[in-house]
Amino acid sequence: MSQFNATPKVLHFSAPWHPSHAQMSAVISALPSAAPSIQFESLNAETSSVLVQKFNVTVVPTFILLLGDSVIEKLEVADPAELTRKVMELKLKSESGVQTIPAGTKAEEVKEKKEEVGEGELSDDLKKKIQTLLTSAPILLLMKGTPSSPKCGFSRQTIEILQSSSIPFSSYNILENPDVRAGVKIFSEWPTYPQLYVKGELVGGLDIIKEMNEVGNLASELGVEATESMEEKLTKLVNRNNVMLFMKGLPSAPKCGFSRQIVEILEKEGVEGYEAFNILEDEEVRAELKKFGDWPTYPQLYVKGELLGGLDVVREMAEEGELKDALSA
C-alpha cells in the first residue's frame, strides 16, 4: 500500500468468520456518505500481516483512525455508535486542522489534546437539554417532522425501515427547535438528520440504518427487541381458540343487535367452548382486523384461524344445516 498522506483514513481489520463482520462492514460501507473526506479501507486481518504488525492488531474487529501518518484512535470493539462518533471526530479534526496525535503518544497526552479540541460552542444549558433529550427514550429518532408527517425523504425512509422491522421508537421533530437542531450536530459530531439513538448513544443516519437492515435483523443489529407486528398479533388472536367470535360486547352482554343475534345462533346450534373478543375494548384491533380479514363489519366468526364470515353468512349456514360441520371441521 502506498505511504499514507494527510488524508484522514479509517482501516477496518476484520475476519469473515467473526460474528461482528457483517454488521461492522455495513457500518463502514455507510459512513462515507456522512464523511466523504475520509478514506475507508476494510482489510482481512488474517491476510494483511504487514499492516497487522505495523498497527499491532491483536483482535478483530480493530479500527485504526489515521490523519497523515499519525494514529488518532485505535478501537477494538464492535460498537457502531462508538465508531461513528470517532469517525465524525476525525472528520472535524481533519477539516479544522487540529494537531494530530502521533502513534505512541501517552494516554495522558492524548486526553489533553482531545480536551483542546472541545465540543464546539455549546452553552451548559443547551448541553444539558440535549443530554436529557437523547436519553428521554430507549430508542429515539431525531427527524424532520413527525412519523405521521415526515418533512424530508430521508426521515420518511428511516421511519419506514423502523416500522417494517417492528422496532418501537420515540421521535423528536428537530424543526421545532433551531438551537437543538444546530446543537445536536456539534454534540454528537454528526452533520445531518435523521439521527437514531439507542440508549442515548448515536447509531447513525439513514445510510447506516439501511446497511444494518440489509445485513440481517435490524432489531438484533441494534441490540434491541422488536415489538410484535400487528399482523403477528392478529394471527395469534384469531388462532387463540378453534372458534373465535369478534363482537361488540360479550356473549353475556352484547352491545349491538348483530352481535346479539350471532350469539343466539351459536347458542341455538349448541356451540360450546368458543371464545369471544370484545372489539370495543381495543380500538387498534377493531380497525386492523377489518383489513386483516378483508371484512368491513362486526361481528366476525373465525374457525381455526380462518374467517367464516359475519352474521348473514353464519345465519345462512345455520338455516342450511351446515354451521355445526363447519365449526367442527
SVG drawing of the C-alpha trace seen along z (x, -y; Angstrom):
<svg xmlns="http://www.w3.org/2000/svg" viewBox="-83 -29 88 61">
<polyline fill="none" stroke="black" stroke-width="0.4" points="0.0,0.0 1.3,-3.5 2.6,-5.7 -0.2,-7.5 -0.6,-11.2 -2.5,-13.9 -5.9,-12.4 -7.9,-11.1 -8.3,-7.4 -10.0,-4.5 -8.7,-1.0 -11.1,1.8 -9.3,5.0 -11.8,7.9 -12.2,11.6 -15.2,13.1 -15.8,15.7 -16.2,13.2 -19.8,12.6 -19.5,8.8 -18.1,8.9 -21.3,8.3 -22.6,5.7 -19.5,3.6 -18.8,3.9 -22.2,2.5 -21.4,-0.5 -18.1,-1.0 -19.9,-0.9 -22.4,-3.6 -20.1,-6.0 -18.6,-7.6 -21.9,-9.3 -21.6,-11.1 -17.8,-11.7 -16.9,-11.8 -13.5,-13.4 -12.3,-10.2 -11.0,-7.2 -12.2,-3.8 -10.5,-0.5 -11.5,2.9 -8.8,5.5 -8.8,9.2 -6.6,9.4 -5.6,12.9 -4.0,11.9 -2.7,8.4 0.3,9.4 2.4,6.3 -0.3,3.8 -1.4,6.1 2.2,5.9 2.5,2.2 -0.6,1.3 -0.2,4.1 -3.6,5.6 -4.3,8.4 -8.1,8.7 -10.9,8.3 -12.6,6.0 -10.0,3.3 -10.4,-0.2 -7.4,-2.4 -8.2,-6.1 -5.4,-7.9 -4.6,-11.5 -1.4,-11.6 0.9,-9.1 -0.5,-9.6 -2.8,-7.3 -5.8,-9.3 -7.7,-6.4 -7.5,-2.6 -10.8,-1.0 -11.0,2.7 -14.8,3.1 -17.8,3.9 -19.8,0.8 -21.4,-1.1 -22.2,-4.1 -18.7,-4.5 -17.1,-4.0 -19.5,-6.6 -18.6,-9.2 -14.9,-8.6 -15.1,-8.9 -17.0,-12.2 -14.4,-13.4 -11.7,-12.5 -13.7,-14.4 -13.8,-17.5 -10.2,-17.3 -9.1,-17.0 -11.3,-19.9 -10.2,-22.2 -6.5,-21.4 -6.3,-20.3 -2.9,-19.0 -2.7,-15.2 -1.6,-12.7 1.5,-10.7 1.4,-6.9 2.9,-6.1 1.7,-9.2 0.9,-8.5 -2.7,-8.2 -2.5,-11.3 -1.2,-13.4 -4.0,-12.1 -6.6,-13.2 -5.1,-16.6 -5.1,-17.0 -8.7,-15.9 -9.7,-18.4 -8.1,-21.1 -10.5,-20.2 -13.5,-20.8 -17.1,-20.2 -17.9,-23.4 -19.7,-26.5 -22.5,-24.9 -23.8,-26.5 -24.1,-24.4 -27.9,-24.7 -28.0,-23.5 -25.7,-20.6 -27.9,-19.6 -31.1,-19.9 -29.6,-17.8 -28.4,-15.1 -31.8,-15.0 -33.4,-14.7 -31.1,-11.9 -31.8,-9.8 -35.6,-10.5 -36.4,-7.2 -34.7,-3.8 -34.9,-4.4 -35.1,-7.9 -35.2,-9.2 -34.3,-12.9 -36.0,-13.7 -37.6,-16.5 -41.3,-16.3 -43.2,-13.5 -43.7,-9.8 -47.2,-10.6 -45.9,-13.6 -42.2,-13.5 -40.8,-16.6 -38.0,-15.1 -37.4,-11.9 -34.6,-10.7 -36.7,-10.9 -39.6,-9.1 -37.3,-6.3 -35.9,-5.8 -39.4,-5.6 -40.4,-3.0 -37.4,-0.8 -38.0,-1.0 -41.7,-0.3 -41.3,2.5 -38.8,4.1 -41.4,3.7 -38.9,1.5 -40.7,-0.7 -39.3,-4.2 -39.9,-7.7 -39.2,-10.7 -38.3,-14.4 -39.0,-17.0 -35.8,-19.0 -37.6,-21.6 -39.3,-22.8 -36.2,-24.0 -33.4,-25.6 -31.0,-25.6 -31.4,-21.9 -31.2,-21.2 -27.8,-23.0 -26.5,-21.9 -27.0,-18.2 -24.8,-18.3 -22.0,-19.6 -22.8,-17.5 -22.9,-14.2 -20.5,-15.2 -23.0,-14.1 -23.8,-16.7 -27.1,-15.5 -30.6,-14.3 -32.3,-12.0 -30.2,-10.6 -31.1,-7.4 -30.1,-7.0 -30.3,-3.8 -30.0,-4.2 -28.6,-7.7 -25.9,-6.5 -25.8,-7.6 -26.2,-4.8 -26.1,-6.9 -28.2,-8.2 -30.3,-6.7 -27.4,-5.1 -26.1,-3.2 -29.6,-2.1 -30.2,-0.9 -26.9,1.1 -27.6,2.7 -31.1,3.6 -29.8,5.2 -27.2,7.3 -29.9,9.0 -32.4,8.5 -32.3,4.8 -33.5,5.2 -30.7,7.7 -28.2,5.4 -29.3,2.5 -29.3,4.7 -33.0,4.1 -36.1,6.2 -38.7,5.8 -42.3,5.5 -44.9,7.9 -46.2,6.6 -50.0,6.1 -50.2,9.0 -48.5,11.3 -50.7,10.1 -53.9,10.7 -52.7,14.1 -52.2,15.2 -55.5,13.7 -57.7,15.4 -55.9,18.7 -56.3,18.4 -59.3,20.8 -60.7,23.1 -63.7,20.9 -63.2,17.1 -66.1,14.6 -65.2,11.0 -68.1,8.9 -69.3,5.7 -69.6,6.6 -69.6,10.1 -72.0,13.1 -73.5,12.3 -73.9,8.6 -73.9,7.9 -73.5,4.2 -75.3,4.3 -78.2,6.2 -76.0,8.1 -73.7,9.4 -76.7,10.4 -78.2,12.3 -75.0,14.2 -74.6,15.3 -78.2,16.5 -77.5,18.6 -74.4,20.2 -76.4,21.0 -79.3,22.5 -76.8,24.6 -75.3,25.9 -71.9,24.4 -69.8,24.6 -66.2,23.7 -65.9,20.8 -64.1,17.6 -65.4,14.1 -63.3,11.0 -64.9,7.6 -63.6,5.3 -64.9,2.3 -62.1,2.7 -59.3,2.5 -59.7,-0.2 -56.5,0.9 -57.7,4.5 -61.1,3.2 -59.7,1.2 -56.9,3.6 -59.0,6.8 -61.2,5.4 -58.2,5.2 -56.7,8.5 -59.8,10.5 -60.9,8.1 -64.3,7.9 -65.7,4.4 -68.2,5.1 -68.8,6.9 -69.4,9.5 -66.8,11.8 -66.5,15.5 -63.2,17.3 -62.7,21.1 -59.1,22.4 -57.7,19.1 -59.8,18.7 -62.7,16.2 -66.0,17.9 -68.0,14.7 -70.4,12.3 -73.9,12.5 -75.5,13.1 -73.1,15.9 -73.5,17.6 -77.3,17.3 -77.4,18.8 -75.2,21.7 -77.3,22.4 -80.5,22.4 -79.0,24.9 -77.7,27.1 -74.0,26.5 -72.8,24.5 -72.1,27.3 -70.0,29.2 -68.1,26.0 -67.3,25.3 -66.2,28.8 -64.2,29.4"/>
</svg>
